Amino acid sequence: MTTISLGMLAGYAQGPFFWQGEGINWTVAEASEQLGLSAGLAHDLTVWDDQWQDTLDLADVDNCGFDTDEEKHAWIERGKVLAARIKQESSVVARVDYQANGYYPNGACVF
């Protein structure tokens, strides 16, 4: 069985998942199917990604992001929990490199 090294990031108007050889910016729905994730985890990942997407303000792009540091850190921590769940649930994911839109450098938060 081929295993995947998954990158979990966040970006505006793009999916949060990346893995080598299979394209970039997979949406939650696409990745969930490919990685064999449960409906519950897919739902939680969608909520997490939607929270990020909702911080985009096209009228004031220089001030996009969460309103408070507490909101930002809560979102980052939820993502960490979700990254660990992906690793636990998927039989094809060998590792998850969680970066939370650049908060963690590449390879700094791996499950």
Number of C-alpha atoms within 10 A of each C-alpha: 5 7 12 19 15 24 23 24 22 21 16 14 11 15 20 25 23 21 17 10 7 9 9 14 20 18 17 22 15 13 19 20 12 12 18 15 21 13 12 9 16 20 15 15 22 17 13 18 22 12 16 22 17 12 15 18 12 9 8 8 10 9 12 15 17 16 10 9 10 10 13 16 13 12 17 20 13 15 22 21 12 19 23 16 15 27 20 14 14 18 15 17 19 15 19 24 23 30 23 23 15 11 13 15 12 13 12 11 15 18 19
